[in-house]
Amino acid sequence: QLAAIAQPQLFQRSSLTVDVELDGQLTRGMTVFDQRARPSWRPNLEVVREVDSQGLLDYLASTLRAVSP
């Protein structure tokens, strides 16, 4: 999470409508992402959809080098 704040350019995000299903027999407790073109309610969560994995590894390596004795 800290990397997503410190290096936001490494992450592609989407605003989605998300809820936890509490009443369903087959889906109780499941997290539901409403990705319909016109969701039933407004987006309430920002979700990371893609990560520049090499960029993230480079950032983590440089951070670890900076704090190593």
PDB file of N, CA, C, O and CB in Angstrom:
ATOM      1  N   GLN A   1       0.814  -1.188   0.000  1.00  0.00           N
ATOM      2  CA  GLN A   1       0.000   0.000   0.000  1.00  0.00           C
ATOM      3  C   GLN A   1       0.857   1.252   0.000  1.00  0.00           C
ATOM      4  O   GLN A   1       0.530   2.232  -0.669  1.00  0.00           O
ATOM      5  CB  GLN A   1      -0.926  -0.002   1.187  1.00  0.00           C
ATOM      6  N   LEU A   2       1.934   1.227   0.733  1.00  0.00           N
ATOM      7  CA  LEU A   2       2.791   2.402   0.788  1.00  0.00           C
ATOM      8  C   LEU A   2       3.388   2.706  -0.580  1.00  0.00           C
ATOM      9  O   LEU A   2       3.506   3.870  -0.961  1.00  0.00           O
ATOM     10  CB  LEU A   2       3.902   2.203   1.815  1.00  0.00           C
ATOM     11  N   ALA A   3       3.764   1.667  -1.320  1.00  0.00           N
ATOM     12  CA  ALA A   3       4.317   1.871  -2.657  1.00  0.00           C
ATOM     13  C   ALA A   3       3.282   2.519  -3.575  1.00  0.00           C
ATOM     14  O   ALA A   3       3.641   3.351  -4.408  1.00  0.00           O
ATOM     15  CB  ALA A   3       4.795   0.533  -3.253  1.00  0.00           C
ATOM     16  N   ALA A   4       2.030   2.163  -3.442  1.00  0.00           N
ATOM     17  CA  ALA A   4       0.978   2.749  -4.275  1.00  0.00           C
ATOM     18  C   ALA A   4       0.822   4.242  -3.994  1.00  0.00           C
ATOM     19  O   ALA A   4       0.427   5.002  -4.879  1.00  0.00           O
ATOM     20  CB  ALA A   4      -0.355   2.028  -4.038  1.00  0.00           C
ATOM     21  N   ILE A   5       1.126   4.659  -2.780  1.00  0.00           N
ATOM     22  CA  ILE A   5       1.051   6.082  -2.439  1.00  0.00           C
ATOM     23  C   ILE A   5       2.331   6.797  -2.860  1.00  0.00           C
ATOM     24  O   ILE A   5       2.281   7.902  -3.401  1.00  0.00           O
ATOM     25  CB  ILE A   5       0.807   6.268  -0.924  1.00  0.00           C
ATOM     26  N   ALA A   6       3.480   6.167  -2.609  1.00  0.00           N
ATOM     27  CA  ALA A   6       4.765   6.794  -2.914  1.00  0.00           C
ATOM     28  C   ALA A   6       5.075   6.812  -4.407  1.00  0.00           C
ATOM     29  O   ALA A   6       5.735   7.730  -4.893  1.00  0.00           O
ATOM     30  CB  ALA A   6       5.871   6.077  -2.179  1.00  0.00           C
ATOM     31  N   GLN A   7       4.603   5.803  -5.136  1.00  0.00           N
ATOM     32  CA  GLN A   7       4.893   5.679  -6.568  1.00  0.00           C
ATOM     33  C   GLN A   7       3.608   5.406  -7.355  1.00  0.00           C
ATOM     34  O   GLN A   7       3.484   4.347  -7.971  1.00  0.00           O
ATOM     35  CB  GLN A   7       5.923   4.549  -6.816  1.00  0.00           C
ATOM     36  N   PRO A   8       2.656   6.332  -7.347  1.00  0.00           N
ATOM     37  CA  PRO A   8       1.359   6.069  -7.970  1.00  0.00           C
ATOM     38  C   PRO A   8       1.434   5.775  -9.467  1.00  0.00           C
ATOM     39  O   PRO A   8       0.538   5.131 -10.011  1.00  0.00           O
ATOM     40  CB  PRO A   8       0.458   7.238  -7.748  1.00  0.00           C
ATOM     41  N   GLN A   9       2.487   6.235 -10.138  1.00  0.00           N
ATOM     42  CA  GLN A   9       2.616   5.999 -11.572  1.00  0.00           C
ATOM     43  C   GLN A   9       2.836   4.516 -11.903  1.00  0.00           C
ATOM     44  O   GLN A   9       2.699   4.118 -13.060  1.00  0.00           O
ATOM     45  CB  GLN A   9       3.765   6.826 -12.126  1.00  0.00           C
ATOM     46  N   LEU A  10       3.172   3.707 -10.909  1.00  0.00           N
ATOM     47  CA  LEU A  10       3.397   2.271 -11.127  1.00  0.00           C
ATOM     48  C   LEU A  10       2.103   1.465 -11.105  1.00  0.00           C
ATOM     49  O   LEU A  10       2.117   0.264 -11.374  1.00  0.00           O
ATOM     50  CB  LEU A  10       4.346   1.730 -10.075  1.00  0.00           C
ATOM     51  N   PHE A  11       0.993   2.111 -10.789  1.00  0.00           N
ATOM     52  CA  PHE A  11      -0.268   1.394 -10.593  1.00  0.00           C
ATOM     53  C   PHE A  11      -1.368   1.991 -11.454  1.00  0.00           C
ATOM     54  O   PHE A  11      -1.502   3.212 -11.538  1.00  0.00           O
ATOM     55  CB  PHE A  11      -0.681   1.422  -9.118  1.00  0.00           C
ATOM     56  N   GLN A  12      -2.159   1.131 -12.098  1.00  0.00           N
ATOM     57  CA  GLN A  12      -3.348   1.572 -12.816  1.00  0.00           C
ATOM     58  C   GLN A  12      -4.556   1.218 -11.960  1.00  0.00           C
ATOM     59  O   GLN A  12      -4.725   0.073 -11.540  1.00  0.00           O
ATOM     60  CB  GLN A  12      -3.442   0.916 -14.243  1.00  0.00           C
ATOM     61  N   ARG A  13      -5.383   2.210 -11.712  1.00  0.00           N
ATOM     62  CA  ARG A  13      -6.528   2.033 -10.810  1.00  0.00           C
ATOM     63  C   ARG A  13      -7.840   2.256 -11.548  1.00  0.00           C
ATOM     64  O   ARG A  13      -7.885   2.886 -12.605  1.00  0.00           O
ATOM     65  CB  ARG A  13      -6.428   2.994  -9.615  1.00  0.00           C
ATOM     66  N   SER A  14      -8.892   1.728 -10.968  1.00  0.00           N
ATOM     67  CA  SER A  14     -10.252   1.964 -11.446  1.00  0.00           C
ATOM     68  C   SER A  14     -11.149   2.210 -10.243  1.00  0.00           C
ATOM     69  O   SER A  14     -10.979   1.594  -9.191  1.00  0.00           O
ATOM     70  CB  SER A  14     -10.772   0.763 -12.297  1.00  0.00           C
ATOM     71  N   SER A  15     -12.102   3.111 -10.408  1.00  0.00           N
ATOM     72  CA  SER A  15     -13.115   3.309  -9.374  1.00  0.00           C
ATOM     73  C   SER A  15     -14.230   2.312  -9.641  1.00  0.00           C
ATOM     74  O   SER A  15     -14.805   2.300 -10.729  1.00  0.00           O
ATOM     75  CB  SER A  15     -13.657   4.788  -9.359  1.00  0.00           C
ATOM     76  N   LEU A  16     -14.539   1.474  -8.656  1.00  0.00           N
ATOM     77  CA  LEU A  16     -15.550   0.438  -8.825  1.00  0.00           C
ATOM     78  C   LEU A  16     -16.571   0.499  -7.696  1.00  0.00           C
ATOM     79  O   LEU A  16     -16.330   1.061  -6.628  1.00  0.00           O
ATOM     80  CB  LEU A  16     -14.897  -0.949  -8.879  1.00  0.00           C
ATOM     81  N   THR A  17     -17.699  -0.095  -7.977  1.00  0.00           N
ATOM     82  CA  THR A  17     -18.747  -0.256  -6.990  1.00  0.00           C
ATOM     83  C   THR A  17     -18.545  -1.622  -6.345  1.00  0.00           C
ATOM     84  O   THR A  17     -18.596  -2.648  -7.022  1.00  0.00           O
ATOM     85  CB  THR A  17     -20.177  -0.118  -7.631  1.00  0.00           C
ATOM     86  N   VAL A  18     -18.316  -1.630  -5.033  1.00  0.00           N
ATOM     87  CA  VAL A  18     -17.961  -2.863  -4.327  1.00  0.00           C
ATOM     88  C   VAL A  18     -18.842  -3.013  -3.091  1.00  0.00           C
ATOM     89  O   VAL A  18     -19.160  -2.036  -2.413  1.00  0.00           O
ATOM     90  CB  VAL A  18     -16.457  -2.865  -3.930  1.00  0.00           C
ATOM     91  N   ASP A  19     -19.227  -4.256  -2.813  1.00  0.00           N
ATOM     92  CA  ASP A  19     -20.022  -4.544  -1.629  1.00  0.00           C
ATOM     93  C   ASP A  19     -19.731  -5.977  -1.192  1.00  0.00           C
ATOM     94  O   ASP A  19     -19.241  -6.785  -1.981  1.00  0.00           O
ATOM     95  CB  ASP A  19     -21.547  -4.337  -1.906  1.00  0.00           C
ATOM     96  N   VAL A  20     -20.028  -6.281   0.045  1.00  0.00           N
ATOM     97  CA  VAL A  20     -19.915  -7.650   0.548  1.00  0.00           C
ATOM     98  C   VAL A  20     -21.325  -8.222   0.627  1.00  0.00           C
ATOM     99  O   VAL A  20     -22.208  -7.648   1.266  1.00  0.00           O
ATOM    100  CB  VAL A  20     -19.193  -7.699   1.954  1.00  0.00           C
ATOM    101  N   GLU A  21     -21.523  -9.361  -0.033  1.00  0.00           N
ATOM    102  CA  GLU A  21     -22.833 -10.010  -0.060  1.00  0.00           C
ATOM    103  C   GLU A  21     -23.113 -10.650   1.288  1.00  0.00           C
ATOM    104  O   GLU A  21     -22.365 -11.519   1.736  1.00  0.00           O
ATOM    105  CB  GLU A  21     -22.906 -11.067  -1.187  1.00  0.00           C
ATOM    106  N   LEU A  22     -24.180 -10.226   1.930  1.00  0.00           N
ATOM    107  CA  LEU A  22     -24.515 -10.730   3.258  1.00  0.00           C
ATOM    108  C   LEU A  22     -25.722 -11.659   3.269  1.00  0.00           C
ATOM    109  O   LEU A  22     -25.910 -12.417   4.220  1.00  0.00           O
ATOM    110  CB  LEU A  22     -24.768  -9.581   4.180  1.00  0.00           C
ATOM    111  N   ASP A  23     -26.542 -11.608   2.222  1.00  0.00           N
ATOM    112  CA  ASP A  23     -27.796 -12.343   2.240  1.00  0.00           C
ATOM    113  C   ASP A  23     -27.841 -13.580   1.346  1.00  0.00           C
ATOM    114  O   ASP A  23     -28.673 -14.457   1.574  1.00  0.00           O
ATOM    115  CB  ASP A  23     -28.880 -11.437   1.849  1.00  0.00           C
ATOM    116  N   GLY A  24     -26.990 -13.679   0.354  1.00  0.00           N
ATOM    117  CA  GLY A  24     -27.072 -14.767  -0.618  1.00  0.00           C
ATOM    118  C   GLY A  24     -26.738 -16.123  -0.026  1.00  0.00           C
ATOM    119  O   GLY A  24     -25.870 -16.233   0.840  1.00  0.00           O
ATOM    120  N   GLN A  25     -27.428 -17.156  -0.492  1.00  0.00           N
ATOM    121  CA  GLN A  25     -27.145 -18.520  -0.020  1.00  0.00           C
ATOM    122  C   GLN A  25     -25.818 -19.027  -0.569  1.00  0.00           C
ATOM    123  O   GLN A  25     -25.040 -19.654   0.151  1.00  0.00           O
ATOM    124  CB  GLN A  25     -28.278 -19.476  -0.427  1.00  0.00           C
ATOM    125  N   LEU A  26     -25.560 -18.753  -1.850  1.00  0.00           N
ATOM    126  CA  LEU A  26     -24.344 -19.261  -2.479  1.00  0.00           C
ATOM    127  C   LEU A  26     -23.184 -18.280  -2.423  1.00  0.00           C
ATOM    128  O   LEU A  26     -22.029 -18.668  -2.599  1.00  0.00           O
ATOM    129  CB  LEU A  26     -24.624 -19.615  -3.906  1.00  0.00           C
ATOM    130  N   THR A  27     -23.485 -17.017  -2.180  1.00  0.00           N
ATOM    131  CA  THR A  27     -22.433 -16.006  -2.238  1.00  0.00           C
ATOM    132  C   THR A  27     -22.225 -15.284  -0.919  1.00  0.00           C
ATOM    133  O   THR A  27     -21.542 -14.260  -0.894  1.00  0.00           O
ATOM    134  CB  THR A  27     -22.750 -15.006  -3.304  1.00  0.00           C
ATOM    135  N   ARG A  28     -22.771 -15.764   0.150  1.00  0.00           N
ATOM    136  CA  ARG A  28     -22.675 -15.075   1.442  1.00  0.00           C
ATOM    137  C   ARG A  28     -21.213 -14.869   1.844  1.00  0.00           C
ATOM    138  O   ARG A  28     -20.418 -15.809   1.845  1.00  0.00           O
ATOM    139  CB  ARG A  28     -23.415 -15.874   2.534  1.00  0.00           C
ATOM    140  N   GLY A  29     -20.879 -13.641   2.180  1.00  0.00           N
ATOM    141  CA  GLY A  29     -19.530 -13.291   2.602  1.00  0.00           C
ATOM    142  C   GLY A  29     -18.593 -12.951   1.456  1.00  0.00           C
ATOM    143  O   GLY A  29     -17.451 -12.555   1.692  1.00  0.00           O
ATOM    144  N   MET A  30     -19.053 -13.098   0.215  1.00  0.00           N
ATOM    145  CA  MET A  30     -18.199 -12.811  -0.938  1.00  0.00           C
ATOM    146  C   MET A  30     -18.176 -11.317  -1.238  1.00  0.00           C
ATOM    147  O   MET A  30     -19.170 -10.618  -1.043  1.00  0.00           O
ATOM    148  CB  MET A  30     -18.679 -13.590  -2.172  1.00  0.00           C
ATOM    149  N   THR A  31     -17.031 -10.839  -1.713  1.00  0.00           N
ATOM    150  CA  THR A  31     -16.903  -9.466  -2.155  1.00  0.00           C
ATOM    151  C   THR A  31     -17.378  -9.399  -3.599  1.00  0.00           C
ATOM    152  O   THR A  31     -16.932 -10.180  -4.439  1.00  0.00           O
ATOM    153  CB  THR A  31     -15.434  -8.953  -2.011  1.00  0.00           C
ATOM    154  N   VAL A  32     -18.279  -8.470  -3.889  1.00  0.00           N
ATOM    155  CA  VAL A  32     -18.879  -8.355  -5.213  1.00  0.00           C
ATOM    156  C   VAL A  32     -18.448  -7.029  -5.833  1.00  0.00           C
ATOM    157  O   VAL A  32     -18.634  -5.968  -5.239  1.00  0.00           O
ATOM    158  CB  VAL A  32     -20.433  -8.456  -5.138  1.00  0.00           C
ATOM    159  N   PHE A  33     -17.868  -7.099  -7.037  1.00  0.00           N
ATOM    160  CA  PHE A  33     -17.464  -5.924  -7.794  1.00  0.00           C
ATOM    161  C   PHE A  33     -18.462  -5.751  -8.928  1.00  0.00           C
ATOM    162  O   PHE A  33     -18.528  -6.592  -9.824  1.00  0.00           O
ATOM    163  CB  PHE A  33     -15.994  -6.057  -8.335  1.00  0.00           C
ATOM    164  N   ASP A  34     -19.234  -4.679  -8.903  1.00  0.00           N
ATOM    165  CA  ASP A  34     -20.233  -4.421  -9.930  1.00  0.00           C
ATOM    166  C   ASP A  34     -19.554  -3.706 -11.091  1.00  0.00           C
ATOM    167  O   ASP A  34     -19.265  -2.512 -11.005  1.00  0.00           O
ATOM    168  CB  ASP A  34     -21.421  -3.578  -9.367  1.00  0.00           C
ATOM    169  N   GLN A  35     -19.296  -4.438 -12.186  1.00  0.00           N
ATOM    170  CA  GLN A  35     -18.592  -3.877 -13.333  1.00  0.00           C
ATOM    171  C   GLN A  35     -19.522  -3.631 -14.519  1.00  0.00           C
ATOM    172  O   GLN A  35     -19.065  -3.474 -15.651  1.00  0.00           O
ATOM    173  CB  GLN A  35     -17.465  -4.799 -13.748  1.00  0.00           C
ATOM    174  N   ARG A  36     -20.822  -3.600 -14.256  1.00  0.00           N
ATOM    175  CA  ARG A  36     -21.769  -3.296 -15.330  1.00  0.00           C
ATOM    176  C   ARG A  36     -21.558  -1.864 -15.819  1.00  0.00           C
ATOM    177  O   ARG A  36     -21.024  -1.023 -15.095  1.00  0.00           O
ATOM    178  CB  ARG A  36     -23.230  -3.496 -14.848  1.00  0.00           C
ATOM    179  N   ALA A  37     -21.979  -1.601 -17.043  1.00  0.00           N
ATOM    180  CA  ALA A  37     -21.842  -0.256 -17.620  1.00  0.00           C
ATOM    181  C   ALA A  37     -22.571   0.782 -16.776  1.00  0.00           C
ATOM    182  O   ALA A  37     -22.113   1.918 -16.653  1.00  0.00           O
ATOM    183  CB  ALA A  37     -22.380  -0.230 -19.057  1.00  0.00           C
ATOM    184  N   ARG A  38     -23.702   0.395 -16.197  1.00  0.00           N
ATOM    185  CA  ARG A  38     -24.467   1.291 -15.326  1.00  0.00           C
ATOM    186  C   ARG A  38     -24.732   0.565 -14.011  1.00  0.00           C
ATOM    187  O   ARG A  38     -25.784  -0.051 -13.842  1.00  0.00           O
ATOM    188  CB  ARG A  38     -25.813   1.739 -16.004  1.00  0.00           C
ATOM    189  N   PRO A  39     -23.773   0.636 -13.070  1.00  0.00           N
ATOM    190  CA  PRO A  39     -23.965  -0.065 -11.792  1.00  0.00           C
ATOM    191  C   PRO A  39     -25.164   0.465 -11.024  1.00  0.00           C
ATOM    192  O   PRO A  39     -25.624   1.584 -11.255  1.00  0.00           O
ATOM    193  CB  PRO A  39     -22.717   0.058 -10.931  1.00  0.00           C
ATOM    194  N   SER A  40     -25.662  -0.355 -10.110  1.00  0.00           N
ATOM    195  CA  SER A  40     -26.833   0.004  -9.315  1.00  0.00           C
ATOM    196  C   SER A  40     -26.561   1.161  -8.349  1.00  0.00           C
ATOM    197  O   SER A  40     -27.485   1.894  -7.996  1.00  0.00           O
ATOM    198  CB  SER A  40     -27.311  -1.203  -8.539  1.00  0.00           C
ATOM    199  N   TRP A  41     -25.339   1.330  -7.928  1.00  0.00           N
ATOM    200  CA  TRP A  41     -24.985   2.430  -7.030  1.00  0.00           C
ATOM    201  C   TRP A  41     -23.643   3.000  -7.458  1.00  0.00           C
ATOM    202  O   TRP A  41     -22.959   2.413  -8.296  1.00  0.00           O
ATOM    203  CB  TRP A  41     -24.937   1.956  -5.546  1.00  0.00           C
ATOM    204  N   ARG A  42     -23.263   4.130  -6.896  1.00  0.00           N
ATOM    205  CA  ARG A  42     -22.054   4.837  -7.349  1.00  0.00           C
ATOM    206  C   ARG A  42     -20.790   4.136  -6.860  1.00  0.00           C
ATOM    207  O   ARG A  42     -20.818   3.442  -5.845  1.00  0.00           O
ATOM    208  CB  ARG A  42     -22.067   6.296  -6.855  1.00  0.00           C
ATOM    209  N   PRO A  43     -19.665   4.318  -7.589  1.00  0.00           N
ATOM    210  CA  PRO A  43     -18.398   3.710  -7.167  1.00  0.00           C
ATOM    211  C   PRO A  43     -18.028   4.139  -5.751  1.00  0.00           C
ATOM    212  O   PRO A  43     -18.211   5.296  -5.371  1.00  0.00           O
ATOM    213  CB  PRO A  43     -17.271   4.088  -8.140  1.00  0.00           C
ATOM    214  N   ASN A  44     -17.503   3.184  -4.974  1.00  0.00           N
ATOM    215  CA  ASN A  44     -17.170   3.476  -3.581  1.00  0.00           C
ATOM    216  C   ASN A  44     -15.780   2.975  -3.186  1.00  0.00           C
ATOM    217  O   ASN A  44     -15.416   3.011  -2.011  1.00  0.00           O
ATOM    218  CB  ASN A  44     -18.206   2.861  -2.671  1.00  0.00           C
ATOM    219  N   LEU A  45     -15.000   2.505  -4.176  1.00  0.00           N
ATOM    220  CA  LEU A  45     -13.678   1.983  -3.860  1.00  0.00           C
ATOM    221  C   LEU A  45     -12.760   2.127  -5.061  1.00  0.00           C
ATOM    222  O   LEU A  45     -13.184   1.923  -6.198  1.00  0.00           O
ATOM    223  CB  LEU A  45     -13.763   0.515  -3.421  1.00  0.00           C
ATOM    224  N   GLU A  46     -11.510   2.477  -4.815  1.00  0.00           N
ATOM    225  CA  GLU A  46     -10.513   2.526  -5.878  1.00  0.00           C
ATOM    226  C   GLU A  46      -9.729   1.215  -5.825  1.00  0.00           C
ATOM    227  O   GLU A  46      -9.176   0.855  -4.786  1.00  0.00           O
ATOM    228  CB  GLU A  46      -9.561   3.778  -5.727  1.00  0.00           C
ATOM    229  N   VAL A  47      -9.687   0.514  -6.945  1.00  0.00           N
ATOM    230  CA  VAL A  47      -9.076  -0.809  -7.013  1.00  0.00           C
ATOM    231  C   VAL A  47      -7.879  -0.776  -7.947  1.00  0.00           C
ATOM    232  O   VAL A  47      -7.970  -0.249  -9.056  1.00  0.00           O
ATOM    233  CB  VAL A  47     -10.099  -1.863  -7.483  1.00  0.00           C
ATOM    234  N   VAL A  48      -6.753  -1.336  -7.508  1.00  0.00           N
ATOM    235  CA  VAL A  48      -5.579  -1.458  -8.370  1.00  0.00           C
ATOM    236  C   VAL A  48      -5.832  -2.603  -9.338  1.00  0.00           C
ATOM    237  O   VAL A  48      -6.114  -3.727  -8.922  1.00  0.00           O
ATOM    238  CB  VAL A  48      -4.269  -1.698  -7.534  1.00  0.00           C
ATOM    239  N   ARG A  49      -5.731  -2.311 -10.641  1.00  0.00           N
ATOM    240  CA  ARG A  49      -6.011  -3.324 -11.658  1.00  0.00           C
ATOM    241  C   ARG A  49      -4.746  -3.847 -12.321  1.00  0.00           C
ATOM    242  O   ARG A  49      -4.698  -5.000 -12.750  1.00  0.00           O
ATOM    243  CB  ARG A  49      -6.936  -2.759 -12.710  1.00  0.00           C
ATOM    244  N   GLU A  50      -3.713  -2.999 -12.407  1.00  0.00           N
ATOM    245  CA  GLU A  50      -2.454  -3.418 -13.019  1.00  0.00           C
ATOM    246  C   GLU A  50      -1.292  -2.781 -12.269  1.00  0.00           C
ATOM    247  O   GLU A  50      -1.407  -1.688 -11.715  1.00  0.00           O
ATOM    248  CB  GLU A  50      -2.411  -3.036 -14.523  1.00  0.00           C
ATOM    249  N   VAL A  51      -0.168  -3.496 -12.267  1.00  0.00           N
ATOM    250  CA  VAL A  51       1.030  -3.021 -11.589  1.00  0.00           C
ATOM    251  C   VAL A  51       2.216  -3.148 -12.534  1.00  0.00           C
ATOM    252  O   VAL A  51       2.376  -4.166 -13.208  1.00  0.00           O
ATOM    253  CB  VAL A  51       1.281  -3.812 -10.274  1.00  0.00           C
ATOM    254  N   ASP A  52       3.045  -2.115 -12.582  1.00  0.00           N
ATOM    255  CA  ASP A  52       4.315  -2.202 -13.302  1.00  0.00           C
ATOM    256  C   ASP A  52       5.258  -2.978 -12.384  1.00  0.00           C
ATOM    257  O   ASP A  52       5.930  -2.393 -11.534  1.00  0.00           O
ATOM    258  CB  ASP A  52       4.899  -0.756 -13.681  1.00  0.00           C
ATOM    259  N   SER A  53       5.301  -4.305 -12.561  1.00  0.00           N
ATOM    260  CA  SER A  53       6.022  -5.162 -11.609  1.00  0.00           C
ATOM    261  C   SER A  53       7.520  -4.859 -11.577  1.00  0.00           C
ATOM    262  O   SER A  53       8.121  -4.865 -10.503  1.00  0.00           O
ATOM    263  CB  SER A  53       5.805  -6.632 -11.960  1.00  0.00           C
ATOM    264  N   GLN A  54       8.127  -4.598 -12.721  1.00  0.00           N
ATOM    265  CA  GLN A  54       9.560  -4.286 -12.718  1.00  0.00           C
ATOM    266  C   GLN A  54       9.812  -2.954 -12.026  1.00  0.00           C
ATOM    267  O   GLN A  54      10.772  -2.820 -11.267  1.00  0.00           O
ATOM    268  CB  GLN A  54      10.114  -4.250 -14.158  1.00  0.00           C
ATOM    269  N   GLY A  55       8.967  -1.981 -12.279  1.00  0.00           N
ATOM    270  CA  GLY A  55       9.096  -0.687 -11.612  1.00  0.00           C
ATOM    271  C   GLY A  55       8.937  -0.823 -10.111  1.00  0.00           C
ATOM    272  O   GLY A  55       9.652  -0.172  -9.349  1.00  0.00           O
ATOM    273  N   LEU A  56       7.999  -1.670  -9.673  1.00  0.00           N
ATOM    274  CA  LEU A  56       7.789  -1.899  -8.239  1.00  0.00           C
ATOM    275  C   LEU A  56       9.002  -2.585  -7.619  1.00  0.00           C
ATOM    276  O   LEU A  56       9.446  -2.202  -6.536  1.00  0.00           O
ATOM    277  CB  LEU A  56       6.523  -2.748  -8.006  1.00  0.00           C
ATOM    278  N   LEU A  57       9.537  -3.593  -8.298  1.00  0.00           N
ATOM    279  CA  LEU A  57      10.742  -4.265  -7.780  1.00  0.00           C
ATOM    280  C   LEU A  57      11.919  -3.298  -7.696  1.00  0.00           C
ATOM    281  O   LEU A  57      12.671  -3.322  -6.721  1.00  0.00           O
ATOM    282  CB  LEU A  57      11.115  -5.465  -8.672  1.00  0.00           C
ATOM    283  N   ASP A  58      12.083  -2.451  -8.706  1.00  0.00           N
ATOM    284  CA  ASP A  58      13.166  -1.459  -8.688  1.00  0.00           C
ATOM    285  C   ASP A  58      12.993  -0.482  -7.526  1.00  0.00           C
ATOM    286  O   ASP A  58      13.961  -0.138  -6.848  1.00  0.00           O
ATOM    287  CB  ASP A  58      13.214  -0.689 -10.022  1.00  0.00           C
ATOM    288  N   TYR A  59      11.752  -0.037  -7.298  1.00  0.00           N
ATOM    289  CA  TYR A  59      11.482   0.873  -6.181  1.00  0.00           C
ATOM    290  C   TYR A  59      11.784   0.214  -4.841  1.00  0.00           C
ATOM    291  O   TYR A  59      12.418   0.819  -3.977  1.00  0.00           O
ATOM    292  CB  TYR A  59      10.026   1.339  -6.214  1.00  0.00           C
ATOM    293  N   LEU A  60      11.328  -1.033  -4.666  1.00  0.00           N
ATOM    294  CA  LEU A  60      11.589  -1.747  -3.405  1.00  0.00           C
ATOM    295  C   LEU A  60      13.081  -1.970  -3.191  1.00  0.00           C
ATOM    296  O   LEU A  60      13.578  -1.811  -2.076  1.00  0.00           O
ATOM    297  CB  LEU A  60      10.855  -3.096  -3.389  1.00  0.00           C
ATOM    298  N   ALA A  61      13.799  -2.336  -4.247  1.00  0.00           N
ATOM    299  CA  ALA A  61      15.252  -2.559  -4.137  1.00  0.00           C
ATOM    300  C   ALA A  61      15.964  -1.261  -3.753  1.00  0.00           C
ATOM    301  O   ALA A  61      16.847  -1.270  -2.896  1.00  0.00           O
ATOM    302  CB  ALA A  61      15.825  -3.109  -5.472  1.00  0.00           C
ATOM    303  N   SER A  62      15.587  -0.156  -4.378  1.00  0.00           N
ATOM    304  CA  SER A  62      16.262   1.114  -4.059  1.00  0.00           C
ATOM    305  C   SER A  62      15.914   1.561  -2.638  1.00  0.00           C
ATOM    306  O   SER A  62      16.751   2.157  -1.960  1.00  0.00           O
ATOM    307  CB  SER A  62      15.865   2.218  -5.079  1.00  0.00           C
ATOM    308  N   THR A  63      14.714   1.286  -2.188  1.00  0.00           N
ATOM    309  CA  THR A  63      14.328   1.632  -0.820  1.00  0.00           C
ATOM    310  C   THR A  63      15.118   0.805   0.180  1.00  0.00           C
ATOM    311  O   THR A  63      15.589   1.330   1.189  1.00  0.00           O
ATOM    312  CB  THR A  63      12.820   1.420  -0.611  1.00  0.00           C
ATOM    313  N   LEU A  64      15.265  -0.485  -0.094  1.00  0.00           N
ATOM    314  CA  LEU A  64      16.038  -1.350   0.800  1.00  0.00           C
ATOM    315  C   LEU A  64      17.509  -0.961   0.821  1.00  0.00           C
ATOM    316  O   LEU A  64      18.148  -1.003   1.872  1.00  0.00           O
ATOM    317  CB  LEU A  64      15.895  -2.809   0.380  1.00  0.00           C
ATOM    318  N   ARG A  65      18.049  -0.584  -0.334  1.00  0.00           N
ATOM    319  CA  ARG A  65      19.459  -0.125  -0.381  1.00  0.00           C
ATOM    320  C   ARG A  65      19.644   1.137   0.445  1.00  0.00           C
ATOM    321  O   ARG A  65      20.670   1.306   1.104  1.00  0.00           O
ATOM    322  CB  ARG A  65      19.904   0.138  -1.842  1.00  0.00           C
ATOM    323  N   ALA A  66      18.662   2.016   0.413  1.00  0.00           N
ATOM    324  CA  ALA A  66      18.766   3.293   1.123  1.00  0.00           C
ATOM    325  C   ALA A  66      18.756   3.106   2.641  1.00  0.00           C
ATOM    326  O   ALA A  66      19.324   3.929   3.359  1.00  0.00           O
ATOM    327  CB  ALA A  66      17.622   4.216   0.709  1.00  0.00           C
ATOM    328  N   VAL A  67      18.125   2.045   3.143  1.00  0.00           N
ATOM    329  CA  VAL A  67      18.060   1.849   4.591  1.00  0.00           C
ATOM    330  C   VAL A  67      19.057   0.801   5.099  1.00  0.00           C
ATOM    331  O   VAL A  67      19.159   0.576   6.305  1.00  0.00           O
ATOM    332  CB  VAL A  67      16.656   1.444   4.985  1.00  0.00           C
ATOM    333  N   SER A  68      19.786   0.164   4.189  1.00  0.00           N
ATOM    334  CA  SER A  68      20.776  -0.847   4.596  1.00  0.00           C
ATOM    335  C   SER A  68      22.038  -0.161   5.086  1.00  0.00           C
ATOM    336  O   SER A  68      22.447   0.864   4.542  1.00  0.00           O
ATOM    337  CB  SER A  68      21.108  -1.809   3.422  1.00  0.00           C
ATOM    338  N   PRO A  69      22.653  -0.729   6.116  1.00  0.00           N
ATOM    339  CA  PRO A  69      23.914  -0.144   6.621  1.00  0.00           C
ATOM    340  C   PRO A  69      25.068  -0.373   5.690  1.00  0.00           C
ATOM    341  O   PRO A  69      26.186   0.056   5.975  1.00  0.00           O
ATOM    342  CB  PRO A  69      24.256  -0.712   7.973  1.00  0.00           C
TER     343      PRO A  69
END
